[in-house]
Amino acid sequence: MVSPKAVSGTAVSSGADARGGGGCRFCGTELTTDFVDLGMSPLCESFLSGDQLNQMEPFYPLRVWVCGECFLVQLQEYVSPSDIFSEYAYFSSYSDAWLQHAQRYAETMIERLGLEAGDLVVEVASNDGYLLQYFKEAGIPVLGVEPALNVARVAGDKGIDTITEFFDRELARKLRDDGVEASLLAGNNVLAQVPDVNSFVDGLRILLAPRGVVTIEFPHLQRLVEGNQFDTIYHEHFSYFSFLTAERIFAAHDLRIFDVEELWTHGGSLRIYACHAADESHPSTGKVADLHERELALGYEDLSTYERFKVQVEQTKRRLLEFLIGLHDRGETVAGYGAPGKGNTLLNYCGIRTDLLPFTVDRNPYKHGRYCPGTHIPIYPPERLLQARPDYVLILPWNLRDEIAGQLESVRDWGGRFVVPIPEVEVF
């Protein structure tokens, strides 16, 4: 049974000593089982300017635990969300594939739910307006909630009304008291980024209209494990969810998951559809029961499944280092493409610095002239690849490998080849 703490929505302290992971942030059970230990690492989106390179840089443990009661995979909270997200380097609109994904979602939901001018679409963690812009273009009122001021400013420039606060139970109550209720309440890649998951999910319930629908997208733990996607673990992500655990958390807050889709995004994600538990207008689809049973059969309520993950992670580290050292010893050159959060986890865990990866490039102008946290690898505009003409391009956002390889067709002109590190080193 899940602790009554989860049902009441009481926040649970995650304090711990070196022997354990503290209390589970959902159910309060003491954490004693390791999922993986990636050592010490800086915040993965804390890019450095040139004048910060000689300053002290904070590193925090990147040790992940799994709860033996509810099977929520989680990190301790070392840094508050306000420290991480007040100014953020990730802008969703710099990925063409992600924009296409957002546009298809908007078109599908407008048709599926029959959304019109009298409805309201709310997105929590709305970033730069990448999603809400498509609803706005269709004449449907929108509201974004985005705590990062620099990112929210971009959304405002697009005419997207945006509240610059963290979404939680209290904000939801304030909005509801002001008459705000969402016909569609969306959240993409945010569930993992809230330390108080009970307050967040309860806030979804409060803000949702009586017949409204919540959709939440998050990386699927099954895909993380099977795809060896350890680099998607970083301090900005406090939790990692199986479908079984997501069902349990939403049910504890009187929200019923009635549909689920398996997506390609971020190496494999789930999009869950939820409504109020008492709302019978959304019958459950067979996909809900099928995924529930599949995860049970695969052992996602068995601790031994989680304990095996660390072994394959250690093997990947050794193989990537062997590959890069081999290139160096043969006099071949390599450069990176992208400076995503996952890339910084990978580089720091593997100890890869400028001796093995002299520089990386990124489309996001915000990162140009800055340096990767921890490793201090410089970040340049993509044009730098054309000047350097490396033998290999290491694609750090490997989940976008096809999009990036298509954008970099010119690399093949000089005989360059692409490399992805996950799930294992692959040259193509």
URHUNOR-V741930 format. One line per field, one symbol per residue. ss: DSSP state (@ for helix, = for strand, . for the rest). phi: phi as a letter, one per 30 degrees, with the letter a starting at -180 (. if undefined). Layout:
ss = ???
phi = ???
This chain:
ss = ...@@@@@..............=......=..=========......=.@@@.......=======......==......@@@@@......@@@.@@@@@@@@@@@@@@@@@@......=====.......@@@@@@...=====...@@@@@@@@@....==.....@@@@@@@@@....=======..@@@...@@@@@@@@@@@=============@@@@@@...@@@......===.@@@@@@@@@@..=========.@@@.========.........@@@@@@@@@@@@@....@@@@@.@@@@@@@@@@@@@@@@@@@@@....====...@@@@@@@@@@........===...@@@...=......===..@@@@@@...====..@@@@@@@@@@.@@@@@@..====.....==.
phi = .deeedddiddcdcdacdcacicedcciddcbcdcabcicadddccdcdedcdccdcdcbdccccbddcciddacdccbdedddcdbbcccdddcddddddddddedddeddcidbddcbcccchdhciecdedddddicdbbcbbddddddddddddicdbccbddaedddddddddjdbcdbbcachbedccdcddddddddeddddecdbcbbcaedeededdchddddcaddcdbbcddeddedddddchbcdcaabccddhikbccccbbdeddcdbdddddddddeddddddjdbbddddddddddddddedddddddddddddidcbbcbjbdedddddddddicbddcbdabbaddeecdicbddididdcbdeedddddhddbcddddddceddddddcededdcidbcbccbdadbcb
